[in-house]
Structures are given as C-alpha cells and as structure tokens.
C-alpha cells in the first residue's frame, strides 16, 4: 500500500482512538497532523505499546458522519513513551462501528472507578447495548476502568464493567461496556 502524502483532516486537540494489534483501542489526543502522518499523545501511557514499533495500526476519528479510520505504521520515540506517530498508508476509510442502536435516555446510573477514587451517582444521556454516555461531574480520566450500575426500569438494575473511552464534551464521558452478564445485556438491549 502506498504511503499517503495527504494531510489527514483531524484537528489538533481532537480525541481519537488508536487501534493497536494485541492491545485494542487506546484513547489519544492529536498533537499535530502533517503530510502523510498524524502525531498523538496517549491519554494513559501503556508499556505494551513500546513493543509495537513499525506495526500496522489504525487511528479512528469519530465525526458526525461516521468514523474515519486512517491506517498506517507506528513510529515511537523512546524518550516519550506516550507519544505516537502514525505514518499513513492509503486513504481514510469511513466506517460505522456501531453494533447497537443508540437511544437518548436519562436514567439513574452509578459509576465507580476500579482502582481510582472517582465516581458516584449521575445520569445517562444516551444508552446502547455496547455503552453509555453519562454526565461526568467528577472529570474522570480517559482510559480508566469503571463499574456501572444502571436502573433500566423501576426496580430493575443491571451491573457491568466498562472503560471510559471518549469525551464528547467537558462534562460528558462515553463508557464502553466490556463485561456484562448475559441476562443484564438482554435487559439493557430491551
């Protein structure tokens, strides 16, 4: 695949996700873009990344029209382990990753950090079978693991483990559901 010479259309400061082999999606912030490359800073440093120099990766940027995926090769800087540079290959691919319908819903939810002293009671803004968007008065950091307990209807509560993966606004956080009991998943989808 040919190396791209186009400058990707991702503004500096945008939140993106880097899809890394054997690791999965990690949240990052765009530092800068340049012809044929995007430079990012990981939201949370991850020691596993240093083994992936020259690996094929993808940068995923959510927009109102879908998700733009930029494929490329990972370059690392040993002096700054949280810094990633992806040399782009080919053109951006627009994808739609959603497996679940998302609905606007204001429901009571409890969010508690796992190993992090953050969280409490708040409300959802929208919900799907794969995650929730919540009001975030605590300023939870991206990348932390959380426990959630959600009241889906009067007297019916579900529990799940998730990860804070996006920040669409200063007081909002998107939580991806990573582990949920089958019965609770069915209740959530209903």
C-alpha positions in Angstrom: 0.0 0.0 0.0 1.3 3.4 -0.9 2.3 5.9 1.8 -0.2 8.8 1.8 1.1 12.3 1.2 -2.2 14.0 2.2 -2.5 15.8 5.5 -5.3 14.0 7.5 -8.3 16.1 8.3 -8.1 15.7 12.1 -7.7 19.0 14.1 -5.1 19.2 16.8 -6.6 18.6 20.2 -9.2 16.1 18.9 -9.8 12.9 20.8 -9.1 9.8 18.7 -8.6 6.1 19.4 -5.6 4.1 18.3 -6.3 0.5 17.3 -3.2 -1.5 18.2 -2.6 -5.2 17.5 -2.8 -7.4 20.6 -3.9 -4.4 22.7 -7.1 -3.0 21.0 -8.3 0.6 21.2 -6.5 3.2 23.3 -7.7 6.8 23.7 -5.3 9.5 22.5 -5.3 13.2 21.7 -4.0 14.5 18.4 -0.9 16.7 18.9 -0.5 17.6 15.2 -1.0 16.4 11.7 1.5 16.6 8.9 1.6 15.4 5.3 1.2 11.7 5.5 1.2 11.4 9.3 -0.6 12.1 12.5 1.1 12.6 15.9 -0.7 11.7 19.0 -0.3 11.5 22.8 -1.9 8.6 24.6 -4.4 9.5 27.3 -2.9 6.9 29.5 0.6 5.5 29.0 0.7 1.8 28.2 4.0 -0.1 28.5 2.8 -2.7 25.9 2.9 -0.1 23.1 6.8 0.0 23.0 6.8 -3.5 21.6 4.8 -2.4 18.5 7.2 -0.1 16.7 6.7 -0.5 12.9 3.4 -2.4 13.5 0.4 -1.7 11.3 -2.1 0.3 13.3 -5.2 2.5 12.7 -6.3 5.9 14.0 -10.0 6.2 14.4 -11.6 9.6 14.5 -15.4 9.9 15.2 -17.2 12.6 13.3 -20.9 13.4 12.9 -20.9 11.4 9.6 -19.3 8.3 11.0 -15.8 7.1 12.0 -12.8 7.8 9.8 -10.2 5.2 10.0 -6.6 6.1 9.0 -4.3 3.0 8.6 -0.6 3.2 8.9 2.7 2.2 10.5 3.5 3.1 14.1 6.6 5.1 15.0 7.7 5.5 18.6 10.0 7.9 20.5 11.8 6.1 23.3 12.2 9.4 25.3 8.4 10.0 25.2 6.6 6.6 25.6 3.1 8.3 25.5 4.0 9.9 22.1 2.9 8.0 18.9 3.4 8.9 15.3 1.5 7.0 12.6 2.8 7.2 9.0 -0.4 6.9 7.0 -0.9 4.5 4.1 -3.6 5.0 1.5 -6.8 7.0 2.0 -9.1 7.3 5.0 -11.8 4.7 5.2 -15.2 5.7 6.6 -16.7 3.1 8.8 -19.7 2.7 11.1 -18.7 0.6 14.1 -22.0 0.6 16.0 -23.5 -2.8 16.5 -26.2 -1.4 18.7 -28.9 1.3 18.3 -28.3 4.3 20.5 -31.3 6.0 22.2 -31.5 9.2 24.1 -32.3 8.2 27.7 -32.0 9.9 31.1 -31.6 7.1 33.6 -30.0 7.0 37.1 -26.6 5.4 37.0 -23.8 4.8 39.5 -20.2 4.9 38.1 -17.2 4.0 40.3 -13.6 3.8 39.2 -11.8 0.5 39.6 -8.6 1.3 41.4 -9.3 5.1 41.0 -11.1 7.1 43.7 -13.6 8.7 41.3 -17.3 8.4 40.5 -20.7 8.3 42.2 -24.3 8.8 41.1 -25.2 10.6 37.9 -27.5 10.2 34.9 -27.2 8.8 31.4 -27.5 11.0 28.3 -27.9 8.1 25.9 -27.5 4.4 26.0 -26.9 1.4 23.7 -26.2 -2.3 24.1 -22.5 -1.5 23.9 -22.1 1.5 26.2 -23.5 4.6 27.8 -22.9 8.3 27.7 -23.1 9.9 31.1 -22.9 13.3 32.8 -19.5 13.5 34.4 -19.2 15.9 37.3 -16.0 14.2 38.5 -13.8 14.7 35.4 -13.0 11.0 35.1 -9.8 10.5 33.1 -10.0 8.6 29.7 -8.8 5.0 29.8 -9.9 4.1 33.4 -11.9 1.0 34.1 -15.2 1.5 35.9 -18.1 -0.4 37.5 -21.5 0.8 36.5 -24.9 0.0 37.9 -27.8 1.3 35.9 -31.6 1.3 36.7 -33.1 0.3 33.3 -36.7 0.4 34.7 -38.3 0.8 38.1 -36.7 -1.8 40.4 -34.6 -3.4 37.7 -30.8 -2.7 37.9 -28.0 -4.1 35.8 -24.3 -4.2 36.5 -21.4 -4.1 34.2 -17.7 -3.4 33.9 -16.5 -0.8 31.4 -13.9 1.6 30.3 -14.1 5.4 29.9 -13.3 5.8 26.2 -14.4 9.2 24.9 -15.2 12.7 26.0 -17.7 14.4 23.6 -18.0 17.4 25.9 -16.2 18.7 29.1 -18.9 17.3 31.4 -19.7 14.1 29.5 -17.9 10.7 29.2 -18.6 7.7 27.0 -18.3 4.4 28.7 -17.8 1.2 26.6 -19.2 -1.9 28.3 -16.6 -4.6 28.4 -18.2 -7.2 30.6 -21.8 -7.8 31.4 -23.9 -10.8 32.4 -26.0 -12.2 29.6 -29.2 -11.6 31.4 -28.2 -7.9 32.1 -27.2 -7.5 28.5 -30.6 -8.7 27.3 -32.3 -6.3 29.8 -30.2 -3.4 28.5 -31.0 -4.1 24.9 -34.7 -4.3 25.6 
